C-alpha cells in the first residue's frame, strides 16, 4: 500500500524461529519451525561451507543443542545459526516421516 509517497507493507512478516530440534541420526536433525512445519537438516552439508560449525562435528557437542528465544545454540551460545538459514538449507518432511520432493 502506498500512502503519501511512502510504501507500507500490507501484512507484517513474522520472524522465523525454531520451536524444537531433535537429533535423528549422525549429524541430522528434525527441526520444527514457528510456522509449524517440520524439516530435516543434514548438518554435514554445512560443515564444509561454514568453518564456525567445526565444533559440531563432535557428536556430544552437536547433540547438546539448546533453543534460546527461537535460535539454536551450542557451547553456551558461542556457536549459533539463523533459523532462516536452517530453513533454506533443510528438506521438507511430511507427518509420516518421509522426505518430500522439492
C-alpha positions as CSV (number, residue, x, y, z in Angstrom):
1,X,0.0,0.0,0.0
2,X,1.3,3.4,-0.9
3,X,0.2,6.5,1.1
4,X,1.8,10.0,0.9
5,X,4.7,8.7,-1.2
6,X,5.6,6.0,1.4
7,X,5.2,2.3,0.7
8,X,3.8,0.3,3.6
9,X,3.6,-3.5,3.8
10,X,0.1,-4.8,3.7
11,X,0.9,-7.5,6.2
12,X,3.6,-7.9,8.8
13,X,6.1,-10.6,8.3
14,X,6.6,-12.9,11.3
15,X,10.2,-13.7,12.1
16,X,11.1,-17.3,11.6
17,X,12.0,-19.1,14.8
18,X,12.9,-22.6,15.9
19,X,10.4,-24.3,18.2
20,X,12.3,-27.6,18.7
21,X,15.2,-29.6,17.4
22,X,15.7,-33.4,17.7
23,X,18.8,-35.4,16.6
24,X,17.6,-38.4,14.5
25,X,20.9,-39.7,13.1
26,X,24.6,-38.9,12.6
27,X,24.5,-35.0,12.4
28,X,20.9,-35.0,11.1
29,X,18.1,-33.2,12.9
30,X,14.4,-32.8,12.6
31,X,13.6,-29.1,13.2
32,X,10.2,-27.7,13.9
33,X,9.8,-24.0,12.9
34,X,7.5,-21.4,14.3
35,X,5.4,-21.9,11.1
36,X,4.5,-25.4,12.4
37,X,6.5,-27.0,9.6
38,X,9.0,-29.7,10.5
39,X,12.0,-30.1,8.2
40,X,15.1,-32.3,8.0
41,X,18.5,-30.8,8.2
42,X,21.7,-32.6,7.4
43,X,24.4,-30.6,9.2
44,X,27.3,-32.5,7.4
45,X,26.4,-30.4,4.4
46,X,27.1,-27.2,6.4
47,X,30.4,-28.2,7.9
48,X,32.5,-27.5,4.8
49,X,30.6,-24.3,4.0
50,X,30.8,-22.7,7.4
51,X,34.1,-23.1,9.4
52,X,32.4,-21.8,12.6
53,X,30.4,-25.1,12.7
54,X,33.6,-27.2,13.0
55,X,32.9,-27.9,16.8
56,X,29.6,-29.5,15.8
57,X,31.4,-32.4,14.2
58,X,31.8,-33.7,17.8
59,X,28.7,-35.8,18.4
60,X,28.5,-34.7,22.1
61,X,28.6,-31.0,21.2
62,X,26.2,-31.5,18.3
63,X,23.6,-33.3,20.5
64,X,23.8,-30.6,23.2
65,X,21.8,-28.0,21.3
66,X,19.7,-25.5,23.2
67,X,17.0,-23.4,21.6
68,X,17.1,-19.9,23.1
69,X,14.5,-17.4,22.1
70,X,13.9,-19.4,18.9
71,X,17.6,-19.6,17.9
72,X,19.6,-22.9,18.1
73,X,22.8,-22.5,20.2
74,X,25.7,-24.8,21.1
75,X,28.6,-24.2,23.6
76,X,26.8,-21.6,25.7
77,X,26.0,-19.5,22.6
78,X,29.4,-19.5,21.0
79,X,28.0,-21.4,18.1
80,X,24.6,-20.5,16.7
81,X,22.8,-20.3,13.4
82,X,20.0,-18.3,11.9
83,X,16.6,-20.1,11.8
84,X,16.1,-18.7,8.3
85,X,19.4,-20.2,7.1
86,X,18.4,-23.6,8.6
87,X,15.1,-23.4,6.8
88,X,16.7,-22.6,3.5
89,X,19.2,-25.5,3.9
90,X,16.8,-28.2,5.0
91,X,14.4,-30.5,3.4
92,X,10.6,-30.8,3.5
93,X,9.5,-33.6,5.8
94,X,5.9,-34.9,6.0
95,X,3.9,-36.0,9.0
96,X,4.5,-39.7,8.2
97,X,8.3,-39.2,8.4
98,X,9.0,-39.1,4.7
99,X,11.1,-36.6,2.8
100,X,9.1,-34.7,0.3
101,X,10.4,-33.9,-3.2
102,X,11.3,-30.3,-3.8
